[in-house]
Structures are given as C-alpha cells and as structure tokens.
Amino acid sequence: MAIDSAVHRQSGVALWRQIADRIRASIANGEYDETGRVPPETALAAQFGVNRHTVRSALAALAQEGIVRAVQGIGTMIERKQRLNFPISRRTRFNEGIGAQVRETEGLLLYAAEEAASEHLSQQLRLGPAARVIRLETLRKADGQPVSRATAWFPAKRFSGIDNVYRSTGSITAAFRQLGLSDYVRVTTEVTATHAEAADMQDLQLSAGAIVLVTRSLNADVDGVAVQFAVSRFPADRVQFTVET
C-alpha cells in the first residue's frame, strides 16, 4: 500500500521530519525494493511539494539512522538490516529471546531509586496504601548496539536490593532468582509506536524523527502476584516483535 505523500505545513512538525517518516515507511513497505534505492532528490521534492534542500535534510536524518546511504554516481541506497526478533510469550525473557541471534548481550543500570508508588503503579502492582517501589532505568545492548531502554518498577518490600543485583548481573531474571523468585510469567503486554524522545536519541543512538516501539508490560509470579511493571522502548528499525501463543 502506497504511503500518503501529503505533508502538512501547519502541523508543528518540521517538513523534513514528515518526509523522513514517509520515506522510512515506504522502505519498510518494500516500495523501493525493485531498485534498492530511494527516488532521486528531484523526484522526492516533486512528490512532497518541497525544495531539494528539505528532501536532503530528510535523507541526511535517515542516513544518520543507518537506513540509507548516499553512493556517489548511483544515488541514495537502502541499507538492508536484519531486525532482531523479540518473542513475546508467557515467559518473556530478554536474554533468551535475543541471545540466540547475537554473540553477546549486555544490561546496564542507568539509574535506580526507591520512591512512593503512584496511584497508577499501585493499581498495576496491586499494592496497598503508602507502598513503595524500586525504579530501575536500564539499557540493553546486543553486540554492543543499544536495542532497548526501559523503566521498571518492583515492590520495594519484596525486592529490596534489586538495583545492586541487577548492576552486577545485567539481568532481571538473574536478579529475581538471587532474591528468591525462581520463575515468573508475563501477564499483559501493550505495544504502541511513537517518535523518539530526547532520551531515546541519546541512549539508543537515534536521530530526530526515528520511530520507537513502546511496550508496557506486567509480570507476576506463578501464584499471580505482580512483581514488575515496565515501560520499554525499542528502535523500530532494529527490533521486531513476535507474539507467541
């Protein structure tokens, strides 16, 4: 299905970013597969009703993301990348899901804090009044490349010290195990897509306008007691999800 080529000058979103989004979507849809390159700047400028400088800015942003590459005398080539497949199932595990596709994985702790649970977190984790949670900000890498950044919350009373354990293990599953939780299951996963925010661009090494896939997930122990609520962000050009039933 062809992507809508209309750009909106009064939308508050820069024209080059709108064009980059549409070219990115066209590449994802396979519209340029026959040639392996995007149309010339003049053709894109005519398609979107803008000048070549605006198109050039859009292509430069896509090149920074690693989606396209300018080749002298040929044009702007599409960089084919094999996305990592991340399975979402009853027992979703990052290392197990990604591990077989890469040489090494790494989990980094960016920030940790104990704080009062918000009303939303209390509902998600089924906590009582005045409950506290431990918040972890983490970054996951596969073969040295960032593939997700996440904010996760855990009941503080049950998982005191999980920040220190995660810092040494780089794994939520291993941290759970050291703190006495041998098994846990995925209760719900909600997936949406949005543009990268400033923290995404910095931590996931993305350019402005890049798309990230956002998951909001709840994990529970085998008795159904909630143990973790997390919001994770994945670069859409590096990771795809497979829902296993």
VENRAQUI-V808806 format. One record per residue. N is the residue number from 0. PHI is phi in radians with two decimals (* if undefined). PSI is psi in whole degrees, -180 to 180 (999 if undefined). D_FIRST is the distance of its C-alpha to the first C-alpha in Angstrom with 2 decimals. Layout:
# VENRAQUI-V808806
N_PHI_PSI_D_FIRST + N_PHI_PSI_D_FIRST
This chain:
# VENRAQUI-V808806
0_*_128_0.00 + 1_-1.20_145_3.80 + 2_-1.44_139_6.48 + 3_-1.01_125_9.32 + 4_-1.62_0_12.07 + 5_-1.23_136_14.93 + 6_-2.01_153_17.72 + 7_-2.07_112_20.56 + 8_-1.32_-18_24.05 + 9_-1.88_20_25.92 + 10_-1.47_-15_23.93 + 11_1.52_-4_26.36 + 12_-1.85_127_23.76 + 13_-0.93_143_24.44 + 14_-1.05_-42_22.17 + 15_-1.08_-34_22.04 + 16_-1.23_-41_20.90 + 17_-1.05_-42_18.05 + 18_-1.17_-41_16.98 + 19_-1.05_-42_17.54 + 20_-1.07_-42_15.36 + 21_-1.24_-39_12.35 + 22_-1.14_-42_13.21 + 23_-1.03_-44_13.74 + 24_-1.16_-39_10.36 + 25_-1.11_-40_8.84 + 26_-1.10_-45_11.57 + 27_-1.08_-33_10.96 + 28_-1.44_-3_7.41 + 29_1.36_20_9.40 + 30_-1.20_-23_8.31 + 31_-1.90_14_12.11 + 32_-1.09_-30_13.46 + 33_-1.10_-37_15.08 + 34_-1.77_-24_17.37 + 35_1.36_10_17.67 + 36_-2.53_159_17.98 + 37_-1.39_160_16.37 + 38_-1.05_160_17.10 + 39_-1.06_159_20.69 + 40_-0.99_-40_21.88 + 41_-1.10_-40_22.69 + 42_-1.18_-40_19.21 + 43_-1.18_-39_17.75 + 44_-1.08_-41_20.67 + 45_-1.20_-40_19.97 + 46_-1.06_-42_16.26 + 47_-1.69_-5_17.33 + 48_1.20_40_20.70 + 49_-2.31_175_22.85 + 50_-1.47_168_25.51 + 51_-1.16_-29_25.29 + 52_-1.09_-40_27.26 + 53_-1.15_-42_24.61 + 54_-1.10_-41_21.96 + 55_-1.07_-39_24.64 + 56_-1.12_-40_25.17 + 57_-1.12_-45_21.53 + 58_-1.17_-34_21.62 + 59_-1.13_-39_25.04 + 60_-1.15_-41_23.85 + 61_-1.18_-34_21.14 + 62_-1.16_-38_23.93 + 63_-1.12_-33_26.19 + 64_-1.34_-13_23.81 + 65_1.50_16_23.81 + 66_-1.51_-35_20.11 + 67_-2.29_168_20.92 + 68_-2.58_127_24.23 + 69_-1.38_130_25.76 + 70_-2.12_121_27.60 + 71_-0.98_129_30.27 + 72_1.41_-6_29.81 + 73_-2.04_-47_26.36 + 74_2.30_-160_24.00 + 75_-1.71_108_21.96 + 76_-1.52_149_21.16 + 77_-1.49_129_18.79 + 78_-1.55_111_21.04 + 79_-1.36_126_20.01 + 80_-2.19_138_21.35 + 81_-1.50_116_21.92 + 82_-1.25_146_21.43 + 83_-1.27_138_24.37 + 84_-1.69_121_23.79 + 85_-1.91_109_25.62 + 86_-1.36_136_26.50 + 87_-1.92_116_27.20 + 88_-2.52_-171_29.86 + 89_-1.09_-34_33.22 + 90_-2.11_75_34.84 + 91_-1.35_124_32.41 + 92_-2.34_131_34.15 + 93_-1.10_-54_32.84 + 94_-1.10_-40_35.12 + 95_-1.24_-37_34.70 + 96_-1.25_-39_30.92 + 97_-1.68_-30_30.45 + 98_-0.91_-40_33.82 + 99_-1.24_-13_33.24 + 100_-1.71_-10_30.41 + 101_-2.34_169_32.49 + 102_-1.37_-39_36.10 + 103_-2.63_151_37.08 + 104_-2.13_156_36.05 + 105_-2.54_137_37.81 + 106_-2.07_124_38.16 + 107_-2.00_137_39.69 + 108_-1.59_117_41.29 + 109_-1.56_-34_40.61 + 110_-2.87_149_42.53 + 111_-2.54_145_44.40 + 112_-2.79_150_46.24 + 113_-1.78_134_47.88 + 114_-2.62_165_47.23 + 115_-1.20_139_47.57 + 116_-1.26_133_44.76 + 117_-1.24_169_42.75 + 118_-1.06_-40_42.43 + 119_-1.12_-45_38.83 + 120_-1.16_-39_39.92 + 121_-1.04_-38_42.94 + 122_-1.22_-45_40.76 + 123_-1.12_-45_38.34 + 124_-1.63_1_41.23 + 125_0.97_53_43.59 + 126_-1.75_156_46.27 + 127_-1.43_179_49.41 + 128_-1.09_147_50.63 + 129_1.09_19_51.39 + 130_-1.24_155_49.49 + 131_-2.10_153_48.49 + 132_-2.28_158_45.58 + 133_-1.84_126_45.05 + 134_-1.85_128_41.96 + 135_-2.02_132_40.63 + 136_-1.83_120_38.20 + 137_-2.24_158_36.98 + 138_-2.27_129_34.93 + 139_-1.89_139_33.71 + 140_-2.19_149_33.36 + 141_-2.23_119_32.35 + 142_0.91_40_34.11 + 143_1.45_-6_35.01 + 144_-1.79_131_31.52 + 145_-1.11_131_30.85 + 146_-2.19_-10_28.28 + 147_-2.88_148_29.21 + 148_-2.25_141_31.52 + 149_-2.47_152_32.83 + 150_-2.04_124_35.31 + 151_-2.23_144_37.14 + 152_-2.13_140_40.01 + 153_-2.33_144_42.76 + 154_-1.01_121_45.83 + 155_-1.14_-36_48.53 + 156_-1.11_-38_51.38 + 157_-1.49_-30_49.92 + 158_-2.13_39_48.33 + 159_-1.01_131_50.79 + 160_1.56_4_50.51 + 161_-1.12_-26_46.95 + 162_-1.12_-44_46.24 + 163_-1.18_-39_48.97 + 164_-1.18_-42_47.93 + 165_-1.13_-39_44.29 + 166_-1.00_-36_45.50 + 167_-1.52_-27_47.40 + 168_-1.77_-29_44.98 + 169_1.19_21_41.52 + 170_-2.52_128_40.39 + 171_-1.14_-42_40.15 + 172_-1.06_-45_40.94 + 173_-1.15_-37_44.00 + 174_-1.13_-44_45.09 + 175_-0.99_-46_44.91 + 176_-1.08_-43_46.93 + 177_-1.17_-24_49.61 + 178_-1.70_13_49.91 + 179_1.73_2_50.48 + 180_-1.81_106_47.06 + 181_-1.47_-22_46.47 + 182_-2.66_149_43.27 + 183_-2.67_161_40.56 + 184_-2.30_156_37.37 + 185_-1.44_126_34.06 + 186_-1.62_-51_34.24 + 187_-2.50_151_30.97 + 188_-2.45_125_27.92 + 189_-1.99_130_25.56 + 190_-2.09_130_22.50 + 191_-2.34_174_20.84 + 192_-2.29_147_19.24 + 193_-2.74_171_20.73 + 194_-1.32_152_21.72 + 195_-1.11_139_24.66 + 196_-1.62_177_28.07 + 197_-1.01_-43_31.13 + 198_-1.14_-35_32.42 + 199_-1.12_-46_29.13 + 200_-1.06_-38_29.16 + 201_-1.30_-52_32.79 + 202_-1.38_-35_32.90 + 203_-1.70_2_29.54 + 204_1.01_55_29.78 + 205_-1.99_161_26.56 + 206_-1.73_165_25.98 + 207_-1.02_136_25.28 + 208_1.65_-11_21.70 + 209_-1.09_151_21.05 + 210_-1.74_135_19.38 + 211_-2.09_145_21.65 + 212_-1.63_130_21.31 + 213_-1.99_125_24.26 + 214_-1.96_139_26.10 + 215_-2.05_116_29.00 + 216_-2.29_150_31.10 + 217_-2.19_128_34.47 + 218_-1.98_149_36.76 + 219_-2.42_159_39.98 + 220_-1.30_177_42.89 + 221_-1.20_-12_43.46 + 222_-1.60_1_45.57 + 223_1.56_8_42.71 + 224_-1.50_124_44.11 + 225_-1.09_136_41.49 + 226_-2.16_-19_41.96 + 227_-2.77_135_39.02 + 228_-2.12_133_36.32 + 229_-2.45_146_33.91 + 230_-2.06_116_31.05 + 231_-2.07_147_29.33 + 232_-2.23_126_26.81 + 233_-2.14_138_24.83 + 234_-1.13_125_22.94 + 235_-1.17_-23_19.28 + 236_-1.52_-3_19.23 + 237_-2.01_-23_22.35 + 238_-2.32_139_22.17 + 239_-2.22_156_20.02 + 240_-1.87_142_21.44 + 241_-2.14_122_22.20 + 242_-1.58_117_23.80 + 243_-1.74_134_26.69 + 244_-2.08_999_28.43
